[in-house]
Amino acid sequence: MDTAKRLEGTRQIFDRAVFVVLFGRFEMAVTETFEQARNARSANPDWRSRRGWDVPAYRVRRIPFETKLALVMDRQTEAHGRIMRAYALRNHCAHGGSTKALIPIEEFVADLYAWRALLRR
């Protein structure tokens, strides 16, 4: 294998690793926003604000990402759909997949900042 092909393969592996790490940071932001919302809403004395947030299922450690995201972002937005597609790509890459094309990293970073601003407690 020539050097150019080897370097290209290494760059693709690196890009996929960076993509997974960056999405992981976004997942942490979603989890943090979800936990803040859950804690604030479940402690609210007004049942209309507390409704649905004080269930034991939201106190466990392994709440699916999709559930947390749906509770802190409007599912009917274009951003939600893009996040879920990026999440599928993240899973593909994190489990050794290399057949799906990546979003350019610079574009993905801009998306992450925009998506983070849409999260609501």
Rosetta blueprint (number, residue, H / E / L):
1 M L
2 D L
3 T H
4 A H
5 K H
6 R H
7 L H
8 E H
9 G H
10 T H
11 R H
12 Q H
13 I H
14 F H
15 D H
16 R H
17 A H
18 V H
19 F H
20 V H
21 V H
22 L H
23 F H
24 G H
25 R H
26 F H
27 E H
28 M H
29 A H
30 V H
31 T H
32 E H
33 T H
34 F H
35 E H
36 Q H
37 A H
38 R H
39 N H
40 A H
41 R H
42 S H
43 A L
44 N L
45 P L
46 D L
47 W H
48 R H
49 S H
50 R H
51 R L
52 G L
53 W L
54 D L
55 V L
56 P H
57 A H
58 Y H
59 R H
60 V L
61 R L
62 R L
63 I L
64 P L
65 F H
66 E H
67 T H
68 K H
69 L H
70 A H
71 L H
72 V H
73 M L
74 D L
75 R L
76 Q L
77 T L
78 E H
79 A H
80 H H
81 G H
82 R H
83 I H
84 M H
85 R H
86 A H
87 Y H
88 A H
89 L H
90 R H
91 N H
92 H H
93 C H
94 A H
95 H L
96 G L
97 G L
98 S L
99 T L
100 K L
101 A L
102 L L
103 I L
104 P L
105 I H
106 E H
107 E H
108 F H
109 V H
110 A H
111 D H
112 L H
113 Y H
114 A H
115 W H
116 R H
117 A H
118 L H
119 L L
120 R L
121 R L
